[in-house]
Structures are given as C-alpha cells and as structure tokens.
Amino acid sequence: MGPRSRRESREVEIFAKNGSQLSHLVRVVSKAGGNDVPPRYIAVMVKALAVAGYRDPELVESLLQQLNMQEALMTTASIAILLDGLYTLGHRNNGILASISKQLKLTFAQQKGWDPGGQQKEGEGGPVLCKNAICWDNSDREVPRVSDWANTDNISETRSTALSTAVGKRCIVTHGREDSNFQGQIDQTRTQHLALIHRAYSYFGFYDRQLFDMLFRRMEVLYQQCKPLEIVMIANSMAKSKIHDGRLIELFSEKVYRGRRSYSVDMVTVFLHGICQPDNNNPALFDQMLSAIMRRRFAGEITAKNCLTLLQIIAKVKLTESSCTDFFVERIVQFHNELANLDLANAVAYITKIRPQSTELHKLVDSYFSLYNEKDAIRNAQHLAILFYALSRTDNGTFEKYGGDILDKLQLVPGDCFEPIHVANVLRVMATRELRNERMISEMSRYTEVNMAKFNAQLLGSCVDSLRSLSWISDALWRGLCKHVPKIKKKSSKIDSIRFLHFLATGAHPDWLESASAKFDILTAYDALVECIASTATQEPASGETKVGNNYTNSNSLQRILQECVTKIEEFKAFLNVEDTESMHLTAQLVMKLSNFVEGTPEQAVTHN
C-alpha cells in the first residue's frame, strides 16, 4: 500500500482520540457551522464517538445539525459510515434518515445495473416508522402478540452483532480512496455499504419500502461480491425489519451453500434465522442447509446455542418430518448443561412444538429447576410462563409431572413482574387444562384489570376468553373492558371482537346493568364490536395465533357463540327505559346486524388455522 492521503491520516488521528478529546473537537466543529465542515468529516466524527463508546445524545445532535442535507450530497461510503455510527450509538434522527433515504434513492437510480421495474409505484410505500423502532433511550416498545413461546430473536442477534461488527470496523479503512466529493457523478457502491445502510434502517425501524426494494435490487446485482459476514448481516437485518426478499434469499442461500467452507456454524445459524419468515418459507432450502450442518459441512462445533436457534427455525418452517429434527433435539438434550434458564425454557417450547411426545423433556426441565433462583422474580415470570405453556402441549404425563410445581412457583412471583404475554399464556393453559386455582386466576384477572392498556387486542382477547372459560368474570374486569373496547376497535381483529362481545354479553351480572353509566358503557362497547364483526374490511389475526379450543375456527361453534350474543343483547332491552328511544333503536340495530352476520357465518367463517 502507498502512503496515506492527507484525509486518511486525519481520519486515523480522529479515531485515536478518546471521548473527552472527541467531545472538545465536536464543539469546535459545531461552532464552525455546517457550510465549513465536509459531510464526510461529520460522518467520521459520529463513527469515532461510537468507536470510543462516548454516548452523549446532545453532542451527536449538535453534529447532525451541521449536516445541511439540502445542500450537502454525500457519497454512499460517507452515508454508510454515518449510519453505522448512529447504529452503534443507538441514536435515531428521523429527519436525517429521511433525507439520506431520499438521496440514496436518487443515487441508486443512477447506478448501472439498477432495474427501474423494481421501483415502487406512484403513491405506494414511503417511510414507515415502526412503533418498536429503537432510539437511544429505548422508550418506545411494542407489546408482543400471543406466541407459543417467548420472542427469542436475541438468541441469534447477539452472535450476529459480534460477527457483523467486523464489517463496520472495516468500513473506515476500506472506503478511503473511493470517496471523493460528490458532484453529480454516479457513486460506485460497495457491498459493505449496502449491508451497513440496510442494517441501520432495519434497526431504527425506518421502513421506506422503495429504499428497501432498491437496496435489495442492488444487492442482487452485486451478490457475487458479497462477503460472508456481509451476507450474514443482511440476513439478520431482514429478521429485524421483517422485510424479506425472496429472490435475494435464494441467491444468498445458494452462495452460502456452495461456499460452505467460508462459513462457520455460528454464521450459517444466524443466516438461517435471518431469512426464516413466519410463513412462505422454502422447506427444501432449509432442509438442505440443516442437513449440511448436521453432516459437519460448516466450520466449528455445533453448540447447544446453535441447536436452540435451529430448533426454533425447524418449528417455524414446520420441518417436523426432516431427518435433521431428531438430530438437533438429541444434541440439545445431550448438551443441555451449556444452556441458561431462558434457553432451557425455550428449548422445551421448541421441542414440544415439533416433538410433543419426546421422552427427553424431563432432562431439560430438571436442569432448569436445578438453576432456579427464587430471587430473580422478573426472569422467573418469563421462564415459568414459557415452560407452563410448552408442557401443556404434551399428553405423555410430562405436564402432570411438572405442571403443579410450576404453578406453585408462579404463585410466588409478584404480579408486577409479569408481562401481558405471560398472563395470556398462563390463563390459556389454566383454561385448556381446567386448572381452577382461585388464587392464581384471581391474580391474573387482577393484572388484566389494572394493566388493560398494556395489552394488544389479541392478548386481551385471549385473556378474557380464558377467564370466561374459567367462569371468572369480575365487575371490575367487565366494566374495564366495556370502557376499553371502543379505544381499540380499529386494532381488533374480527375474532378478538367476537371474544370481547361474547365475554361482555354473557358475563354481565344483572346487578351491573342497573346503573345508567353501565348501560351507556355496554351499549357503546356493543356498537363498536358489532361494527367490527360485521365489517368485511376487518383484518384477521395472523395464522400463528393459538386459541382455547376450536370455538373461533369452527363455523358451527362460531354460529352458536354469536347466537348467544344476539340473545343476550335482546335481553339487555329489559334494562333500558322504554322512553329512551335512542338506546332502544340502537339495540335493535345491533341485533339486526349481528343476526345478519350469524346467518352468513358458515360462508364467512374464519379461514385461518
């Protein structure tokens, strides 16, 4: 290599500074004003703060304010450096992300090899800010949906972060001679730029669909140049954003399979986790990859952690008949001592999903209890709820052996340590297994009453349906749901709305309906729910939802449930003042709408499994 350029030397000096030195330099730059500071220099400064581990949101913002995105045109290399720094710092600035997205789309559209047919249609797409996008203070979090197990994306994410950090560290060194002042020429994009940009936008939940499509098409053009770490990073970012590209997945999968010697078991595990979707997967592709792992075609040992993630993938892809399934089940049982409590609980969850009759589950459960720490209440709430729900799938005596002990331990966990998903799953098990433990039911009911706003519609629907099955309907829960339903009607699926209506209509005690406020609340709730049920535009829940029994998927049961609701709403008229013509008319309208829907139930029955 030749001597460093003046700019390269300056950047090396910046990266050699510690946090306090960088802080002073940033303040000097801020005083200079954006017109005097090259965009590349600002990008390097942000990245240097990240490398130094110096997290000061106000300081970063003062740097970003120097970027006049109306005037400054940054090369893709500089953009990658800036976004990688912001990603490492966990610092989101929507204005910068939007401006960079606009500039990137212009740049990619000019590059050779871009397929105009891949661009979004007029009026489609645009940036979508995800509710669970992570900013530096982690203040905005989305409540999870009902799941067969806890969300374990972090299993692979930790390893993928370590693997992909190497790409970010190379970024500054390898971009040096390419990045000249942008003056309208087409910027030559490297694959590591694409990987870093894609990762940042995925992490921040800033989903400009046109930008993502352009990134994918550019990756498709350059996929042969993508290095193993970059492919792993891109796949992991797909998992983060939940935006996958089928064609790119096929190309990357073929490249990974053909270049097996360049990938470790860790890397291919993260890759498979990244490309695995809730549905629309290619079972043959995954079976081929898993078979290669089983036959030791990738470097490194197959650890228990690898097996845990791979079992999660097998469960999602539904490879229950694959010869690989038994191998990974046996291996995780063999090396279960390598797993911590959460991993053990999730291992039981995955195995009961794909091998519910496994006779080896007791080894994992016993190992979990040997590590159990009563003082770790918050984690215990999560782990025990996962185990309780997972073991309820078995019918070989495993639940009977451990269910009572788990329930006893759950009762010792303070109520404020639970999350809505834990409560929903515990109640579901108690309903399906007909476990009428009054203390636990009361605790879960009370949690639902007090924390109703924390639940999404599906979780809340699951809870109230379970409580109805357990014949546990309190005045506070009933009144709380009456008031809450109108607030979430737009987010409630047809199935959830039927659950709510059934709970409110059949669970109302006559004494509760005597007060005028209760009558108003229940009428308002009925109106909102019937509107949602009768609307053909209502979005149905995801196919992964699990239910108590078949009541909400069987058309005959659904018709019976709705007819019960019609009968109860008609009976509600007796509590109304006949002179209250508005309420009487509304009740009659509700009965008519619901009756019309009931008559069409066999044809309109919910189709998801």
BELMOPE-V941116 format. One record per residue. N is the residue number from 1. OMEGA is omega in whole degrees, -180 to 180 (NA if undefined). Layout:
n & omega
N & OMEGA
N & OMEGA
//
This chain:
n & omega
1 & 179
2 & 179
3 & 180
4 & 174
5 & 180
6 & -179
7 & 179
8 & 179
9 & 180
10 & -180
11 & 176
12 & 178
13 & 180
14 & -178
15 & 178
16 & -177
17 & 175
18 & -175
19 & -177
20 & 177
21 & 178
22 & 179
23 & 178
24 & -179
25 & 179
26 & -180
27 & 176
28 & 180
29 & -178
30 & 179
31 & -177
32 & -179
33 & -173
34 & -176
35 & -178
36 & -175
37 & 180
38 & 179
39 & 180
40 & -178
41 & 178
42 & 179
43 & 180
44 & 179
45 & 179
46 & 179
47 & 179
48 & 176
49 & 180
50 & 180
51 & -180
52 & -179
53 & -177
54 & -176
55 & 178
56 & -176
57 & -179
58 & 179
59 & 179
60 & 179
61 & 180
62 & 176
63 & -177
64 & 179
65 & 179
66 & 179
67 & 176
68 & -174
69 & 175
70 & -177
71 & -172
72 & 173
73 & -176
74 & 172
75 & 179
76 & 178
77 & 180
78 & 178
79 & 180
80 & 179
81 & -179
82 & -178
83 & 178
84 & 176
85 & 179
86 & 178
87 & -179
88 & 179
89 & -176
90 & -174
91 & -178
92 & 174
93 & -174
94 & 179
95 & 178
96 & -180
97 & 180
98 & -179
99 & 179
100 & 178
101 & 180
102 & -179
103 & 180
104 & -180
105 & 177
106 & -179
107 & -178
108 & -179
109 & -179
110 & -173
111 & 178
112 & 179
113 & 179
114 & -179
115 & -179
116 & -180
117 & -179
118 & -177
119 & -178
120 & 178
121 & -179
122 & 178
123 & -179
124 & 172
125 & -173
126 & -177
127 & 176
128 & 179
129 & -178
130 & -180
131 & -178
132 & 174
133 & -173
134 & 172
135 & -169
136 & -179
137 & 177
138 & -173
139 & -173
140 & -177
141 & -178
142 & 177
143 & -177
144 & 175
145 & 176
146 & -176
147 & 175
148 & 178
149 & 179
150 & 176
151 & -175
152 & 178
153 & -177
154 & 180
155 & -179
156 & -174
157 & -180
158 & -180
159 & -178
160 & 177
161 & 180
162 & -179
163 & -174
164 & 177
165 & 180
166 & 179
167 & 179
168 & -179
169 & 179
170 & -169
171 & -175
172 & -174
173 & -171
174 & -179
175 & -166
176 & -171
177 & -177
178 & -167
179 & 176
180 & -179
181 & -177
182 & -179
183 & 176
184 & 180
185 & 180
186 & -178
187 & 179
188 & -174
189 & 175
190 & -177
191 & -180
192 & 174
193 & -178
194 & -178
195 & -178
196 & 179
197 & 180
198 & -180
199 & -178
200 & -179
201 & 177
202 & -178
203 & -177
204 & 178
205 & 179
206 & -169
207 & 171
208 & -171
209 & 179
210 & 178
211 & -180
212 & 180
213 & 178
214 & 177
215 & -179
216 & -180
217 & 178
218 & 176
219 & 180
220 & 179
221 & -173
222 & -169
223 & 179
224 & 180
225 & -177
226 & 178
227 & -177
228 & -179
229 & 180
230 & 178
231 & 178
232 & -180
233 & -179
234 & 179
235 & -180
236 & 177
237 & 175
238 & 179
239 & -179
240 & -176
241 & -174
242 & 176
243 & -177
244 & 178
245 & -173
246 & -178
247 & -180
248 & 178
249 & 178
250 & -179
251 & -180
252 & -178
253 & 178
254 & -180
255 & 179
256 & -177
257 & -180
258 & -179
259 & -172
260 & -177
261 & -179
262 & -176
263 & 174
264 & 176
265 & 177
266 & -176
267 & -177
268 & 176
269 & 178
270 & 179
271 & -179
272 & 177
273 & -178
274 & -176
275 & -179
276 & -178
277 & 177
278 & 176
279 & 179
280 & 175
281 & 176
282 & -176
283 & -178
284 & 179
285 & -178
286 & 179
287 & 178
288 & -180
289 & -179
290 & 177
291 & 178
292 & 176
293 & -179
294 & -179
295 & 176
296 & 180
297 & 177
298 & -176
299 & 174
300 & 180
301 & 175
302 & -176
303 & 176
304 & 178
305 & 176
306 & -178
307 & 180
308 & 179
309 & -179
310 & 175
311 & 176
312 & 179
313 & 179
314 & 179
315 & -180
316 & -176
317 & 180
318 & 177
319 & -175
320 & -179
321 & -178
322 & 177
323 & -180
324 & -173
325 & -179
326 & -180
327 & -177
328 & 175
329 & -179
330 & -177
331 & -180
332 & 175
333 & -179
334 & -176
335 & -176
336 & 180
337 & 178
338 & -172
339 & 174
340 & -174
341 & -180
342 & 179
343 & 179
344 & 179
345 & 179
346 & 177
347 & 177
348 & -180
349 & -178
350 & -178
351 & 180
352 & 177
353 & -175
354 & 178
355 & -174
356 & -180
357 & -179
358 & 179
359 & -177
360 & -176
361 & -176
362 & 180
363 & 179
364 & -179
365 & 178
366 & 178
367 & 178
368 & -178
369 & 178
370 & 180
371 & -173
372 & 179
373 & -176
374 & -176
375 & -177
376 & -168
377 & -176
378 & 179
379 & 179
380 & 179
381 & 180
382 & -175
383 & -177
384 & 178
385 & 178
386 & -179
387 & -177
388 & -179
389 & -177
390 & -177
391 & 179
392 & 178
393 & -174
394 & 174
395 & 180
396 & 178
397 & -178
398 & 179
399 & 179
400 & -179
401 & -172
402 & -173
403 & -180
404 & 179
405 & 179
406 & 180
407 & 177
408 & -180
409 & 178
410 & -179
411 & -179
412 & 180
413 & 178
414 & -176
415 & -177
416 & 178
417 & -179
418 & 170
419 & -179
420 & -178
421 & 177
422 & -179
423 & -179
424 & -178
425 & 177
426 & 180
427 & 180
428 & 179
429 & -179
430 & 179
431 & -178
432 & -180
433 & 179
434 & 178
435 & -175
436 & 175
437 & -171
438 & -178
439 & -178
440 & 179
441 & 179
442 & 180
443 & -180
444 & 178
445 & 179
446 & 178
447 & -179
448 & 179
449 & -172
450 & -173
451 & -175
452 & -178
453 & -180
454 & -176
455 & 166
456 & -172
457 & -176
458 & 179
459 & -180
460 & 178
461 & 178
462 & -179
463 & -176
464 & 178
465 & 178
466 & 180
467 & 176
468 & 178
469 & 180
470 & -179
471 & -179
472 & -179
473 & -180
474 & 177
475 & -177
476 & 180
477 & -179
478 & -180
479 & 179
480 & 180
481 & 176
482 & -178
483 & -173
484 & -174
485 & -180
486 & -179
487 & -174
488 & -174
489 & -179
490 & -179
491 & -175
492 & 176
493 & 179
494 & 180
495 & 180
496 & 180
497 & 177
498 & 177
499 & -179
500 & -178
501 & -180
502 & 180
503 & -176
504 & -176
505 & -175
506 & -175
507 & -175
508 & 174
509 & -179
510 & -179
511 & -178
512 & -174
513 & -178
514 & -176
515 & -179
516 & -179
517 & 179
518 & 179
519 & 179
520 & -178
521 & -177
522 & 177
523 & 178
524 & 180
525 & 178
526 & -177
527 & -179
528 & -176
529 & 180
530 & 177
531 & -180
532 & -178
533 & -176
534 & -177
535 & 178
536 & -178
537 & -177
538 & -180
539 & 179
540 & 180
541 & -179
542 & -176
543 & -179
544 & -176
545 & 174
546 & -171
547 & 172
548 & -179
549 & -178
550 & -172
551 & -172
552 & 175
553 & 178
554 & -173
555 & 180
556 & 178
557 & 180
558 & 179
559 & 179
560 & -179
561 & -180
562 & 178
563 & 175
564 & 179
565 & 179
566 & -179
567 & -178
568 & 179
569 & 176
570 & 179
571 & -179
572 & -180
573 & -177
574 & -179
575 & -179
576 & 175
577 & -177
578 & 178
579 & 177
580 & -174
581 & -179
582 & -180
583 & 179
584 & 180
585 & -180
586 & 180
587 & 179
588 & 178
589 & 180
590 & 179
591 & -179
592 & -180
593 & -177
594 & 178
595 & 177
596 & 179
597 & -180
598 & -180
599 & -180
600 & -174
601 & -178
602 & 179
603 & -175
604 & -175
605 & -179
606 & -173
607 & -178
608 & -177
609 & NA
//
